[in-house]
Amino acid sequence: MFEWNETHQMVRSMMTRFCAEEVVPHRDALDTEQMLPYPIMRKLFDTFQLGHLQLAQHNKRLERDKAGKEHKPKTGPEAVDDAAMRAIPVIELSRWVPGLVTAMGVSVGLTAGAINARGSFAQRERFCPDLLSLDKIGAWAITEPSSGSDAFGAMRTTARMDGDTFVINGQKTFITNGPHADTIVIYARLDRGEAPEDRPVVAFILDGDTPGLARGKAFRKMGMHSSPTGELFLQDVRVGMDRLMGESLEGVSGGRAAAKSTFGQERTGVAAMALGMIQECLDRSVAYAKERVQFGKPIGQYQLIQEKLARMVVHRQNVENLLFRSFGLAGAGKKASFAEASASKLYCARSTMEVCLDAIQIHGGYGYMAEYHVEQLARDAKVLQIYGGTDEIQISQIARDLLSR
Ligand SMILES: Cc1cc2nc3c(=O)[nH]c(=O)nc-3n(C[C@H](O)[C@H](O)[C@H](O)COP(=O)(O)OP(=O)(O)OC[C@H]3O[C@@H](n4cnc5c(N)ncnc54)[C@H](O)[C@@H]3O)c2cc1C
């Protein structure tokens, strides 16, 4: 059984201090989009030397691969500890500004993660260091105006070959960091004359200033204002083989599997965010239930309020257990199956939404006011049920797995 140890608690209090000094003072500016998330993300990386740590690990892995040594994932207590340490900043930042985690997770986890997992050795050496240190910001673009849940089936962006060059045309939407990204992993269907449904899905690594690539302004949206979201337009973008993920057309049909493995990773990551948001709502609700007096008694004395608090605790425990399970899997050198990652994401997203709305309810009119913070968390929480696959898609994936046995 995993339990937070003293070192974790110490790192946690360092993160709490970081949030109090570097995040909370900018909460309004981030929530009103007067400030971008990137300076705070970089400050976090500098303060905790996260860039150096990631680069050191990356270089070690490259050296090992160069020497042709087999990659054995870390296992045992060290792997559990690594997973727990990675979750702590996510939990603590999510108590205040979950959008910072989204912007950071897409840049480092999804963009650098995708290149590291599927890029050629040269691409990993070329693109990952700047992304892992946050010197460059990344975006990971699969969604299109008419292809969301059916990300591959309805994908219209195409890459056609013209001699040695790929010519990419299409449009992407709802792309986190899209308006600002320096490096963009973009998915397209390779058009070699096959029927549209038979065209393999491939990925390209583009620079933000590649000719033919244009971006829209950040969308106005319901929440997660600290995580800019936008459109990308690709008109006759011409790139060479060095920009095709993996730098080879052999085994090119693997693009879907690559994107799917990134989805799995994204889904597992939601538990730490959910835990931070739920814990913050719970702490604030308990404090408020003790201090707010109506009809001559603190509202915490009323059973209808107690029921909401108790449900929050149940959600907190379950979400924490799902997170601990992911640490346990890391310790065993395993990954959650796609269906298990979907089940975890579904539960965490729904719980967070329920807890945030109940926190507003407990705070009454004050809960509806921005000053009380739970209002922002509720707006931010909704997207957990949409991005990384909607709740309905998680359900269908869990069911597909169950019924295929
Ligand atoms: C803030 C934000 C950030 C995002 N960041 C990124 C990013 O960085 N990169 C990226 O590529 N994408 C990103 N997305 C896109 C996100 O992944 C999609 O919005 C999501 O997958 C849903 O697609 P859609 O919006 O087109 O909805 P649709 O797929 O059109 O779904 C509409 C509704 O129909 C339901 N539905 C669809 N198919 C089924 C079915 N088979 N059975 C039952 N119900 C179904 C859905 O669950 C939903 O309720 C982001 C989205 C948001 C909101």
The ligand as an ORCA input file, in Angstrom:
! r2SCAN-3c Opt
* xyz 0 1
  C      -9.931     23.129    -23.627
  C      -9.686     22.039    -24.643
  C      -8.377     21.686    -24.949
  C      -8.131     20.714    -25.921
  N      -6.828     20.426    -26.270
  C      -6.585     19.597    -27.322
  C      -5.241     19.395    -27.801
  O      -4.281     19.923    -27.240
  N      -5.062     18.605    -28.891
  C      -6.103     18.015    -29.546
  O      -5.862     17.332    -30.529
  N      -7.385     18.176    -29.113
  C      -7.657     18.958    -28.029
  N      -8.944     19.149    -27.585
  C     -10.031     18.516    -28.317
  C     -10.732     17.420    -27.522
  O      -9.950     16.272    -27.444
  C     -12.104     17.163    -28.213
  O     -12.892     18.317    -27.952
  C     -12.792     15.926    -27.716
  O     -12.112     14.777    -28.119
  C     -14.249     15.838    -28.210
  O     -14.368     16.084    -29.566
  P     -15.455     17.156    -30.093
  O     -15.264     18.397    -29.296
  O     -15.331     17.275    -31.558
  O     -16.862     16.549    -29.714
  P     -17.668     15.459    -30.563
  O     -16.809     14.295    -30.848
  O     -18.332     16.122    -31.708
  O     -18.761     15.023    -29.491
  C     -19.970     15.756    -29.259
  C     -20.790     14.916    -28.268
  O     -21.133     13.654    -28.866
  C     -20.689     12.580    -28.045
  N     -20.271     11.463    -28.874
  C     -19.429     11.443    -29.925
  N     -19.280     10.211    -30.409
  C     -20.031      9.412    -29.620
  C     -20.283      8.003    -29.581
  N     -19.697      7.171    -30.441
  N     -21.126      7.523    -28.630
  C     -21.700      8.370    -27.737
  N     -21.502      9.686    -27.718
  C     -20.668     10.205    -28.655
  C     -19.509     13.173    -27.271
  O     -19.222     12.421    -26.115
  C     -20.013     14.570    -26.973
  O     -20.893     14.529    -25.883
  C      -9.207     20.072    -26.578
  C     -10.525     20.425    -26.237
  C     -10.769     21.394    -25.290
  C     -12.186     21.754    -24.963
*
